[in-house]
Amino acid sequence: MSEVLSVANEGRVEGLFITANAREALVSMAEVAAVAGRGLKGDRYFYRRGSYSHWPGRGRDVTLIEAEVLATLPANCAINGAQARRNIVTRGLDLNALVGQFFQLGEVVLYGVRLCEPCHHLDTLTHPGVMAALVGRGGLRADIIEGGLIRVGDALLGV
């Protein structure tokens, strides 16, 4: 496999969130099992029950968003990690820079496929305006290359 990391660019996992079914509230977890080519065990996309599971393409295993982005949302658009509908909330690393890169979370190796741009569905489930506030900083879609456990507090190592 390609070289994965340099510890010069390190962040942390601040939150982990899954839900078994589309449109249901995400639940905070202390750890999750990541399965290569499938997603996070217990999550809607692992079971192909997510709102967009039927869409083709890569980058559907896991989604990430930066805690720093959530902290800068305007008061009328404020949402927490679970409301962002992303699986993993990180701190300390620019996720946009991981598009096209291998990176590691705990035991798990991932590949950043594309940005996770917000959609109207997010406005419907939260507040009007959240989608617009997250354009260009809505997170990252990644594929799981090597599975294992991801825990809150794990290092997020990027290239």
N, C-alpha and C positions, 0 to 999 in steps of 0.2 A: 504494500500500500504506500501511497505518497507520504512524505513527511508531514506530520500533523502540526507540530506546535513549537512555539517559543514562549518561555515563561515571561518574557518582557511585556506581553499583552495579556493580563490576567484580570478576570472579573469573578463574580460569585453568583451562585444560584440563590435568589432571595425568596422565591415562591414556586411551588409546584401545584398545578391545578388540572383536574380531570372531571369528566362527567360521562356517564354511560350512554346518555341519549341527547340528541340534538335539542336545542332550545331550553334544556334544563340548566339550572345554576351549576357552575363549576365548584368543586369541593377541593379545599386545600389539603395537601398531602405532605408528610415529612419525607417520604421517598416514593419513587415509582420505578417499576421495571420497564426498561426500554427494549423493544424487540426489533431487530433489524428488519427493514422492509415492511413493518406493520404499524409501529407507533408505540404509544404508552399503554401498557396493560391496564384495562379498566376504562380507557377513554373511548368516546364515541367514534373516533376515527380508526381506532384499533379494530373495532367491531364493524366498521363501514356503515355506521348509523349517524354520521355527522350531516349537517345541512348540505355540505358540498362534497360528500363522499363519492357521489356518482360522477363528479367531474374528472376527466382524465388528467394525467400528468404527474410529474414528480413534485416533491416538496409537501406531501400531505402527512408525513409521519409525525411531525412535531412542529409547534409554533412557539416563538419566543418574543418577548418584548422587554425593553429596558425600563427599570424602575424610575430612572431619571426622566424619561419621557412622560410617564404617568404623573410624576410630581409637578410637571410644568403645564399640565392641561388647565385651561381656564376654569374658574369655579363652576360655571354653568355646564361644563363638560367633564367634571371630575369623576373618574372611575377608579376602582381598585384593580388589583391583578386578576381576580376572578371575573370581574365584569368586563375586562378587556378580551375575554374569551381566548386567551393564549395559554398554552400549557405551562410555559416556564417564564418567570420574571427574573431578569438578571440585573446586576449592578456592576459598573466598572469597565464595561467593554462596549465599543461601538458595534452593534449587531449588523448594521448596513455594510460594514467593511468585511463581513464574513460571507457575503455572496460569492460563490465560486471557490470557497475555501473549506478545508477540513478543519474541525476543531473538536475539543474534548470537554465533556461535562462529566465529572466524576469518572466512572468506569467506561463511559459511553463515547464512541467516536461518531461524529455527525458531519454532514456535508451541507453547507448553506446553499440552497437551491435558488431562492429568489426572495425578494422583499414580500412581507405579508401586509399588503395594502388593505386598509379597512374598507368595509363595504356597507351598504345601506342597512343590511341585516343587523349590524352593530348598533346603529342609531335606533332601530326598532326595539332592540333588547335593552338599551340603556337610555340615552338622552339624545334628542336632535342636536346635531352639531359635533358629536363625538367623531364621526367619520371625517369630517373636514379638518378637525383639530389634529388628527393622526396621519393625514396624508404625508407620505415620505418618511414617516417615522413610526409606522404601525408594527414594526417588528420584522421577524425573519421566519421563513418556512425552510425546514431542514429535513433531510433524510437521515435515518439511523443506519450507519454503516456497520458498526460493531455494538451489539447490545450489552446490557448490564444494568446496574442500579444507578439512579440519579437521586441525590439527597439535597435537601435544603442546606446551604452552606458550602456545597462542593465548589471547587475551582472551575471556572470556565476559561479554558486556555485557547487563545487564538494565534494565528500566524503573525 
